[in-house]
Amino acid sequence: VLGRSGVSLVVFLVGVNFLSSTDNLMDLVLNSTALGFLVEIDNMIHMSFMGHTFTRAVTDRCEAMTSTYRASRANIAPWVYFLSVVVVLGAWSVYIYQKRRGLIETARATACLCHLEGDCLARTFLGK
């Protein structure tokens, strides 16, 4: 369980970084499809080798799990969840733009290549 959770966490972190560094919509769709394939490939392999018969035989022998649920601890206001999501997404956006070779640096390099201004490689090669 711990190994699978570790692999899931690594795939999540690499996948989020992979998807958030795309430049256009077409690459985002292509990369999200590739990431979906990576997430589901283990289930596809399991089902191809084991099949539904094995899965039903195992799940029919398992007992139902029970847990205690205390509503008083789970009654956090929805705005707390919303605020935490906004803070995490804001921090992630700042990180993606400000990191080394991030989106701001990519935009500056693209503008330099397009306008041949500043101290960039295109200006050096073209001699302008």
Secondary structure, DSSP 8 states (H G I E B T S, - for coil): -HHHHHHHHHHHHHHHHHHHT--SHHHHHHHHHHHHHHHHHHHHHHHHHTHHHHHHHHHHHS--------HHHH---HHHHHHHHHHHHHHHHHHHHHSTT-HHHHHHHHHHHHHT-SS-HHHHHHT-
